[in-house]
């Protein structure tokens, strides 16, 4: 990759970070993991109101490729979280973070996948929406999807509430 691509992506990310600091969004906050690396962000996702995640403060990392925005970042929760679309290692699996183009399994339309017009803000709004309304048809965590489908008010709720309490304790 040439330096102009890297320069463009770093300028774009610096602008997005500055915009988020000037006008914070409800539901999350963002900053750099290391002030010397614009490609590694830390985010705090606040559990959406009127969901089992309400009251939780879930820390995650967004790692951007050098050819951002042509390729999507990777997002990984470092806080424990129980959700059908977040695997047991914390990796977020939603369409908006999948490589652009055709889905080789035919599950997602290209318009649902990564597009260079997406920003940190649109990614995090999608993640907050995902917390409130999981896609249990294509789970990254099969056990969480099973709990979601079969015992929403019991096992699923109990596991999520445990994660919420743990997130509050580690603040």
C-alpha positions, 0 to 999 in steps of 0.5 A: 500500500502506498503512503498516500492511502495510509495518509488519507485513512489516518486523516479521515480517522483523525477527523472522525475522532475529532468530530466525536469529541466535539459532538459526543453521541448518545450510547458510546464514547471513543478514543485512541488506545495509544495516542501514537496510533490512529488505527487502534481505538477503544470504545465504550458502548453503553447498554441500550435502554429498555434492553437487558444490556441497560446499565452496562458499560462494555469496552471494545476495540476497533482496529482499522486497516491501513486501507480504511475506508475501503476495508472495514475495521475489526471490532472486539469486545474486551468486556465480557458480553453474552450476545448471539452476534458476538463470539465467545472471544468478543469478536463482533459479527455483523454485516456492516463489518464484513468485507465489501462485495458479494457474500460467498454464502449468499446470506447478505446483500452487498448493500448490507456489507461494508461500504466506504461511506461508513464511519465510526459513528455508523458502525457503533450505531449498528452495534448498539442496534444489534445489542437491542435486536440480535440476528439469531439466524446467523449467530457467532455465538450459537449458545447465546442464540439458543438461549435467546430463542429458547429461554429469553427471559430465563437463561439469556437474561441471567447471562446478560445481567451477569455481564452488565454487573461485571461491566459496572464493577470494572469501570 
